[in-house]
Amino acid sequence: MAMGSTETINMTAKMLNDIIQAVEDYWAKAHANAEELENTVTGLIQSDFQGAAADGFKAFYDKTFTSEEGLNKGIENLLNTIKQMAEETLKAIPGANGVDDQLGEGNNQ
């Protein structure tokens, strides 16, 4: 991204598509790790870890990771926002010919 004297940032369609792909890749890894952690916690509690300590740990885990205010949802919301920003910016880039098609439509009226 080059910044000129007008303090504008030039972004190409490739750059935005790379952002979208990176977000999707990161989300896939984060989701897989979250599932693995969930399976580990569930397996731990179902085995020999019982009583008040187990209940407290499960409550802490649920509040910290799986609730609507937890880390998993926060990461998901952040990644969705980044992806939506990239997708909307990508829509604003003129077509492959470098000219805004709406400009041509306006000139023909």
WOBEL-V685784 format. One record per backbone hydrogen bond with DSSP energy under -1.0 kcal/mol. CO is the residue of the C=O (numbers start at 1). NH is the residue of the N-H. If there is no record, write none. Layout:
# WOBEL-V685784
co=<CO:CO>
nh=<NH:NH>
This chain:
# WOBEL-V685784
co=<2:4:12:13:14:15:16:17:18:19:20:21:22:23:24:25:26:27:28:29:30:31:32:33:34:35:36:37:38:39:40:41:42:43:44:48:51:52:53:54:55:56:57:58:59:60:61:62:64:65:67:70:71:72:73:74:75:76:77:78:79:80:81:82:83:84:85:86:87:90:95:100:100:101:102:103:104>
nh=<10:7:16:17:18:19:20:21:22:23:24:25:26:27:28:29:30:31:32:33:34:35:36:37:38:39:40:41:42:43:44:45:46:47:49:50:55:56:57:58:59:60:61:62:63:64:65:67:71:72:70:74:75:76:77:78:79:80:81:82:83:84:85:86:87:88:89:90:91:93:98:103:104:105:106:107:108>
